Amino acid sequence: MKALRWYGRKDLRYEDAPEPSPGPGQLKIKVALAGICGTDLKEYSVGPILIPPDKAPLTMGHEFAGKVAAVGKGVKDFKVGDRVSGVGNYYCGECYVCKKGLYNLCVNQLFTGIHVNGCMAEYFVHPAYACYKLPDSVSDELGALVEPLAVALHAVSQSHVQAGDKVAIVGDGAIGLCALLAAKVAGASEVYLVAKHKGRGGLAEKLGATAVIYSNEENPIKKLQELTGGPGADAAIECVGYPDTPQLTVELTRRGGIAVIAGVFDKPGTLDFSTITFTEKTIVGSSIYVHEGKTAIALMAEKRIDPSPLITSVVPLKDAVKKGFEELMKNKEANIKVLLRVS
């Protein structure tokens, strides 16, 4: 079979790879579409970050939609031909956090496309517990967005958004825009997006942002205070992973509010703790998801969330480097989510 394999920084190869067989509790999935995530892009451009160097060559990818091609021993809830999507985490189910139901924090966690071969291939194998059936009302294109939408839903859940709250989101990438949709469906009355790119900011407005604040044109903190009448946001969600964005997220948050850090960092961030001590703000991390993949599918099936405007192109897997990864890096104004057509 053909696969997109990571060998190191700026070294992705479309090549032949062994076709996998499902082990106990696994599904073998014939991939229709695979999405390029911001984490994938960082591993390509400046990695290795999360990928252990000794894992090369590794098939990338953890955002997918496809059909079940084979089922492993013990799998009961899926059959060959089922349309599926899913999330990327492997968990043990036995460690102290798994026993609390916090599978996203598993001590022994692995992640597809990072520690094990991922979905940028004709076939890949994945735990059945990390897969979900797609109803007819959810297309393959939407199915390929289940994972990033689940990340955003979990981040919004960590912020404890309530009906009528004001929310600020830092970042105009796919996760930030999904967080905009997730905050609105959670009941936020006002959602502000801090962006750098006019094209993405314009899309945010179409998706229902109350206002877009461009960080390269004005002071986001002063502007948000102006827009909210002084206090700032009840909750702010960081979706970038740059060293300076955690501090910005904290300062966008009102006194006593919650700042959520969801970005993946390749460099340490900085934080002035006096902006927390004297304002009693809460900072909380947001690590992927627990059961939000299932929630994402339900929300899309019910037409309560439509992330399809985030898809800016669908390109063949064989052209992933030039028309996918490189295009995302060079033209951030026009590109948000690139899907790879596998079959």
C-alpha positions as CSV (number, residue, x, y, z in Angstrom):
1,M,0.0,0.0,0.0
2,K,1.0,3.7,-0.3
3,A,1.6,5.8,2.7
4,L,3.0,9.2,3.7
5,R,6.0,8.5,5.9
6,W,7.8,10.9,8.2
7,Y,11.6,10.5,8.3
8,G,12.5,13.8,9.9
9,R,12.2,17.5,9.6
10,K,11.1,18.5,6.1
11,D,11.4,14.9,5.1
12,L,8.0,13.3,4.2
13,R,8.0,10.5,1.6
14,Y,5.1,9.1,-0.3
15,E,6.1,5.4,-0.6
16,D,5.2,1.8,-0.3
17,A,4.6,0.5,3.2
18,P,3.5,-2.9,4.6
19,E,-0.3,-3.3,4.8
20,P,-1.3,-3.8,8.4
21,S,-3.6,-6.4,10.0
22,P,-5.8,-5.7,13.0
23,G,-4.8,-7.0,16.4
24,P,-7.3,-7.9,19.1
25,G,-9.7,-5.0,19.7
26,Q,-8.6,-3.2,16.6
27,L,-10.1,-2.2,13.3
28,K,-8.4,-2.1,10.0
29,I,-9.7,1.0,8.2
30,K,-9.6,1.8,4.5
31,V,-9.0,5.5,4.6
32,A,-11.0,7.8,2.4
33,L,-9.8,11.2,3.7
34,A,-7.1,12.2,6.1
35,G,-6.7,15.7,7.5
36,I,-3.4,17.6,8.1
37,C,-3.4,18.9,11.7
38,G,-1.4,21.8,13.1
39,T,0.6,19.2,15.1
40,D,1.5,17.3,11.8
41,L,2.6,20.6,10.3
42,K,4.9,21.4,13.3
43,E,6.4,17.9,13.1
44,Y,7.1,18.4,9.4
45,S,8.5,22.0,9.7
46,V,10.4,22.1,13.0
47,G,10.1,18.5,14.5
48,P,10.7,16.2,16.0
49,I,8.6,17.6,18.8
50,L,6.3,14.8,19.9
51,I,7.5,12.1,17.5
52,P,10.3,10.0,19.1
53,P,13.2,10.3,16.6
54,D,13.8,6.5,16.7
55,K,10.2,5.9,15.4
56,A,11.2,7.0,11.9
57,P,10.0,6.1,9.4
58,L,6.4,6.7,10.7
59,T,3.2,7.1,8.8
60,M,1.6,10.4,9.9
61,G,-1.9,11.4,10.6
62,H,-4.7,11.1,13.1
63,E,-7.7,12.8,11.5
64,F,-9.6,10.5,9.2
65,A,-12.8,9.1,7.7
66,G,-13.1,5.8,6.0
67,K,-14.6,2.3,6.0
68,V,-13.9,-0.8,8.2
69,A,-11.9,-3.3,6.1
70,A,-11.4,-5.9,8.8
71,V,-12.1,-6.4,12.5
72,G,-9.8,-7.8,15.1
73,K,-10.6,-10.5,17.7
74,G,-13.0,-9.4,20.3
75,V,-14.5,-6.5,18.3
76,K,-18.3,-6.6,18.5
77,D,-19.7,-3.2,17.7
78,F,-18.3,-2.8,14.2
79,K,-18.5,-4.8,11.0
80,V,-16.8,-4.7,7.6
81,G,-18.2,-1.8,5.5
82,D,-19.1,0.5,8.4
83,R,-18.3,4.1,7.7
84,V,-16.1,5.4,10.6
85,S,-14.2,8.3,12.0
86,G,-12.4,8.6,15.3
87,V,-9.9,10.2,17.6
88,G,-6.2,9.5,18.0
89,N,-5.4,8.3,21.5
90,Y,-4.5,4.9,22.7
91,Y,-5.0,4.4,26.5
92,C,-4.3,1.5,28.8
93,G,-7.5,1.5,30.9
94,E,-5.6,0.3,34.0
95,C,-3.6,3.3,35.3
96,Y,-4.9,5.5,38.1
97,V,-6.2,8.3,35.7
98,C,-7.8,5.8,33.3
99,K,-9.7,4.3,36.3
100,K,-11.1,7.8,36.9
101,G,-12.3,7.9,33.3
102,L,-9.6,10.5,32.3
103,Y,-8.4,8.5,29.3
104,N,-6.9,11.6,27.8
105,L,-4.4,11.7,30.6
106,C,-3.4,8.0,30.5
107,V,0.1,7.4,32.0
108,N,0.8,4.9,29.2
109,Q,-0.8,6.9,26.4
110,L,0.2,6.5,22.8
111,F,-1.0,8.6,19.8
112,T,-1.6,7.6,16.3
113,G,0.7,9.3,13.8
114,I,3.0,10.2,16.7
115,H,4.0,6.9,18.4
116,V,2.3,4.4,16.0
117,N,1.6,4.5,12.3
118,G,-1.3,6.8,11.4
119,C,-4.0,7.4,8.8
120,M,-2.1,9.0,6.0
121,A,-2.1,5.7,4.2
122,E,-4.4,3.5,2.2
123,Y,-5.0,1.4,5.4
124,F,-4.2,1.7,9.0
125,V,-5.2,-0.1,12.2
126,H,-6.8,1.6,15.2
127,P,-8.4,0.7,18.6
128,A,-12.1,0.1,18.2
129,Y,-12.7,2.2,21.3
130,A,-11.2,5.2,19.5
131,C,-13.5,4.9,16.5
132,Y,-17.1,6.0,15.9
133,K,-19.7,5.1,13.3
134,L,-20.6,7.9,10.9
135,P,-24.4,8.3,10.2
136,D,-25.4,9.0,6.6
137,S,-26.0,12.6,7.5
138,V,-22.3,13.1,8.2
139,S,-20.2,13.1,5.1
140,D,-16.6,11.8,4.8
141,E,-15.4,15.4,4.7
142,L,-17.1,16.2,8.0
143,G,-16.0,12.9,9.4
144,A,-12.4,13.9,8.8
145,L,-13.0,16.9,11.1
146,V,-14.3,14.9,14.1
147,E,-10.9,14.8,15.8
148,P,-10.1,18.6,15.7
149,L,-13.7,19.4,16.6
150,A,-13.4,17.0,19.6
151,V,-10.2,18.9,20.7
152,A,-12.1,22.2,20.6
153,L,-15.2,20.8,22.4
154,H,-12.9,19.5,25.2
155,A,-11.2,22.9,25.5
156,V,-14.5,24.7,25.8
157,S,-15.6,22.1,28.4
158,Q,-12.5,22.9,30.4
159,S,-13.4,26.6,30.4
160,H,-16.8,25.8,32.0
161,V,-18.6,28.2,29.6
162,Q,-22.2,28.9,30.6
163,A,-25.1,30.4,28.8
164,G,-24.5,34.2,28.4
165,D,-20.7,34.0,28.9
166,K,-18.2,36.1,26.9
167,V,-15.4,34.0,25.4
168,A,-12.1,35.0,23.8
169,I,-10.2,32.6,21.6
170,V,-6.5,33.1,20.7
171,G,-5.7,31.6,17.4
172,D,-7.2,31.5,13.9
173,G,-6.2,28.0,12.9
174,A,-8.5,25.0,12.7
175,I,-8.6,24.4,16.4
176,G,-9.3,28.1,17.2
177,L,-12.1,28.2,14.6
178,C,-13.6,24.9,15.9
179,A,-13.4,26.4,19.4
180,L,-15.4,29.4,18.1
181,L,-18.2,27.0,17.0
182,A,-17.9,25.0,20.2
183,A,-18.2,28.0,22.4
184,K,-21.3,29.2,20.5
185,V,-23.0,25.8,20.8
186,A,-22.1,25.8,24.6
187,G,-24.2,29.0,25.0
188,A,-21.7,31.8,24.9
189,S,-23.4,35.1,24.1
190,E,-20.3,36.7,22.7
191,V,-17.2,35.1,21.1
192,Y,-14.2,37.1,20.2
193,L,-11.3,35.7,18.1
194,V,-7.8,37.0,18.2
195,A,-6.3,36.5,14.8
196,K,-3.3,37.3,12.6
197,H,-4.7,36.5,9.2
198,K,-7.4,38.5,7.4
199,G,-8.6,35.6,5.4
200,R,-9.2,33.4,8.5
201,G,-10.6,36.4,10.4
202,G,-13.1,36.9,7.7
203,L,-14.2,33.3,7.9
204,A,-14.5,33.6,11.7
205,E,-17.0,36.4,11.2
206,K,-19.0,34.3,8.8
207,L,-19.0,31.5,11.4
208,G,-20.5,33.9,14.0
209,A,-17.7,35.6,15.8
210,T,-18.9,38.7,17.6
211,A,-15.7,40.5,16.5
212,V,-12.2,39.6,15.3
213,I,-9.2,41.3,16.9
214,Y,-6.1,41.4,14.8
215,S,-3.1,41.1,17.1
216,N,-0.7,42.6,14.5
217,E,-2.8,45.8,14.2
218,E,-4.0,46.6,17.8
219,N,-3.5,45.7,21.4
220,P,-5.8,42.7,21.8
221,I,-6.2,43.2,25.6
222,K,-7.2,46.9,25.3
223,K,-9.5,46.1,22.4
224,L,-11.3,43.3,24.2
225,Q,-11.8,45.5,27.2
226,E,-13.3,48.2,25.0
227,L,-15.6,45.7,23.3
228,T,-16.7,44.1,26.6
229,G,-17.1,47.3,28.5
230,G,-14.0,46.7,30.7
231,P,-13.8,43.3,32.4
232,G,-12.6,41.1,29.5
233,A,-13.7,37.5,28.8
234,D,-15.3,35.1,31.3
235,A,-13.1,32.5,29.6
236,A,-10.2,32.6,27.2
237,I,-8.9,29.7,25.2
238,E,-5.3,29.5,23.8
239,C,-5.1,27.5,20.6
240,V,-1.7,28.5,19.2
241,G,1.2,27.1,21.1
242,Y,3.5,30.2,20.9
243,P,5.7,31.3,23.9
244,D,3.8,34.6,24.3
245,T,0.2,33.3,23.8
246,P,-0.4,31.9,27.4
247,Q,0.2,35.4,28.9
248,L,-2.0,37.0,26.3
249,T,-4.8,34.5,27.1
250,V,-4.5,35.2,30.8
251,E,-4.7,38.9,30.3
252,L,-7.8,38.6,28.1
253,T,-9.6,36.9,30.9
254,R,-11.5,38.9,33.5
255,R,-10.8,38.8,37.2
256,G,-11.8,35.4,38.5
257,G,-12.1,34.0,35.0
258,I,-10.7,30.9,33.4
259,A,-7.8,30.7,30.9
260,V,-7.5,27.4,29.0
261,I,-4.2,26.4,27.4
262,A,-4.9,24.0,24.5
263,G,-2.0,24.8,22.1
264,V,0.9,22.4,21.4
265,F,4.2,24.1,22.2
266,D,7.6,23.5,20.6
267,K,9.2,26.1,22.9
268,P,8.6,27.0,26.5
269,G,6.2,29.8,27.2
270,T,6.4,32.6,29.6
271,L,4.0,33.8,32.3
272,D,3.8,36.7,34.7
273,F,2.3,35.1,37.8
274,S,1.4,38.4,39.3
275,T,-1.4,38.6,36.7
276,I,-2.8,35.5,38.3
277,T,-2.1,36.0,42.0
278,F,-3.9,39.4,42.4
279,T,-6.8,38.6,40.1
280,E,-7.5,35.0,41.2
281,K,-7.7,33.8,37.6
282,T,-7.6,30.0,36.9
283,I,-5.3,28.5,34.4
284,V,-6.2,25.0,33.2
285,G,-4.7,22.7,30.6
286,S,-6.7,21.0,27.9
287,S,-5.3,17.7,26.6
288,I,-7.1,16.3,23.5
289,Y,-10.5,14.7,24.5
290,V,-12.3,12.0,26.4
291,H,-15.6,11.2,24.8
292,E,-16.0,14.4,22.8
293,G,-15.5,12.6,19.4
294,K,-18.9,11.1,19.9
295,T,-20.3,14.5,20.8
296,A,-18.8,16.0,17.7
297,I,-20.5,13.6,15.4
298,A,-23.8,14.0,17.2
299,L,-23.6,17.8,16.9
300,M,-22.8,17.6,13.2
301,A,-25.6,15.1,12.6
302,E,-28.0,17.4,14.3
303,K,-26.8,20.4,12.2
304,R,-25.9,22.3,15.4
305,I,-22.3,22.6,14.2
306,D,-21.0,22.8,10.7
307,P,-17.2,23.0,10.4
308,S,-17.2,22.4,6.6
309,P,-16.2,26.0,5.8
310,L,-12.9,25.2,7.4
311,I,-12.0,22.8,4.5
312,T,-10.1,24.9,2.0
313,S,-8.9,22.1,-0.3
314,V,-8.9,18.3,-0.9
315,V,-5.7,17.0,-2.6
316,P,-4.4,13.6,-3.5
317,L,-2.2,11.9,-0.9
318,K,0.6,11.7,-3.3
319,D,0.7,15.5,-3.5
320,A,0.5,16.0,0.2
321,V,3.9,17.7,0.6
322,K,3.6,20.3,-2.2
323,K,-0.1,20.9,-2.2
324,G,-0.8,20.2,1.5
325,F,2.1,20.8,4.0
326,E,4.0,23.4,2.0
327,E,0.8,25.2,0.9
328,L,-0.4,25.5,4.5
329,M,3.0,27.0,5.6
330,K,3.3,29.4,2.7
331,N,-0.3,30.7,2.4
332,K,-2.0,30.9,5.8
333,E,-4.4,33.5,4.5
334,A,-6.1,31.2,2.1
335,N,-5.7,27.8,3.8
336,I,-7.1,26.4,7.0
337,K,-7.8,22.7,6.7
338,V,-6.3,20.6,3.9
339,L,-7.7,17.1,3.5
340,L,-5.8,14.4,1.7
341,R,-7.8,12.1,-0.6
342,V,-6.5,8.6,-0.1
343,S,-9.2,6.5,-1.8
